[in-house]
Amino acid sequence: MNDTFFDKIIGKIEPAYKNNIQAYINRVDRERSLFETVFNTINEGVIVIDTKLNIKYVNRSAHGLLGLPDNFEEQKISRFIKELEWQSIIDKDGKWNKTSRREIEVLYPVRRILLFYLLPLETDTQSAVVILHDVTESRENTQEIIESEKMNMISLLAAGVAHEIGNPLNSLNIHLQLLQRHLSNQEISVDCEAQELLNIANSEVERLDKIINQFLQAVRSVKPDLHKLNIKPLLIDTLKILRNEIEDKCIDLKCTWPNTLPSIMGDENQLKQVFFNLIKNAIQSMSQNGNLNIKCSFNDDFLFLSFIDTGKGIPKENIGHVSEAYFTTKKEGTGLGLMLVERIVREHGAELSIESECGKGTTFTIKFPRSTRKIRLLQAPPSRSSTLNTSTHPTEKTPPPPQE
């Protein structure tokens, strides 16, 4: 007898129910075939995996993008996408809870740049969907034109805003200088507190002017002036600029970096703008007494810089839009910050990845090529560790700024 298992089961069912069951199974099979046809038609690669990284389902595009074998059920996704730290995306309970978005490079079967999304399934925390979108051509060809047009519009807007802000700032700076000169020429004594307040006003005006200049340099899509540099002093300078905001929210700031950092090729001003935007976003995402952890590590080829906050996180329906121009969930946001960050990072031959969990926080990680490694520039679209732990509280009069 060559009866299948299904035939044996059907044989034991009452004849009255056989036709209904058969009809139901046929309908389910037709629906399955329809969904499979749709998934195999789309250009995006779709892969379903479990928490052990076993591949459960792939569509035709995923086969082509990653060069998957026919026996994919016996394989793990980590074999084909190697540069991800998969275990960092799975929580300690062995469930998929974090959404993830990043750009990855695969070299087999051909070199491609893929936009990678990982989305946990709401109905099954043991499974997640990986979506792969091939952006190789757009990164290397048409995206430069689109980005150029977009940045031209933003540049016009930024120039207008900077002009409107710059004029009163210049006027304020001149009047402060005149006031200081007038006080110094008078035969009256100026108490130390008044002089200190005047000095603070001057320094704040200079700081605002510097921020505007950095913003203009970023939005004008100027190619980075790459030099060998150490990112640690840049981070410290940026934290000093944002010191007051960190203090006001009583944010516990922790910076961890190795005693000796390898150099990277970078543009000092543009990287300061990147760090400013990422730290500012982290501050705004957190309520009082949040935690901001800035971690730096490296291997033979790359330097990794992570900004880890305990904010509200990014909903998975928004993770694919966070770097789009004018997309923002903040009442007073412009929707330009992360778009500028991603463009500058890409023009440095680096990669930006995002991992987030609603209610628990977000991690932005930049992977810089070390200066001794040949960097891969894409067209713009558009060991012990010493720990610096700075806890700031409004009640402290002069908390020390981060020091090298």
Sequence and secondary structure as in RCSB ss.txt:
>XXXX:A:sequence
MNDTFFDKIIGKIEPAYKNNIQAYINRVDRERSLFETVFNTINEGVIVIDTKLNIKYVNRSAHGLLGLPDNFEEQ
KISRFIKELEWQSIIDKDGKWNKTSRREIEVLYPVRRILLFYLLPLETDTQSAVVILHDVTESRENTQEIIESEK
MNMISLLAAGVAHEIGNPLNSLNIHLQLLQRHLSNQEISVDCEAQELLNIANSEVERLDKIINQFLQAVRSVKPD
LHKLNIKPLLIDTLKILRNEIEDKCIDLKCTWPNTLPSIMGDENQLKQVFFNLIKNAIQSMSQNGNLNIKCSFND
DFLFLSFIDTGKGIPKENIGHVSEAYFTTKKEGTGLGLMLVERIVREHGAELSIESECGKGTTFTIKFPRSTRKI
RLLQAPPSRSSTLNTSTHPTEKTPPPPQE
>XXXX:A:secstr
    HHHHHHHTS HHHHHHHHHHHHHHHHHHHHHHHHHHHSSSEEEEEETT BEEEE HHHHHHHT  TTGGGS
BGGGTS SS HHHHB TTS B  EEEEEEEE SSS EEEEEEEEEETTEEEEEEEEEEE HHHHHTHHHHHHHHH
HHHHHHHHHHHHHHHHHHHHHHHHHHHHHHHHHHHSSS   HHHHHHHHHHHHHHHHHHHHHHHHHHHHTT    
 EEE HHHHHHHHHHHTHHHHHHTT EEEEEEESS   EEE HHHHHHHHHHHHHHHHHH  TT EEEEEEEE S
SEEEEEEEE S    TTTTTTTTSTT   STT  S HHHHHHHHHHHTT EEEEEEETTTEEEEEEEEEBTTS  
         EEEEEEE  TT SS      
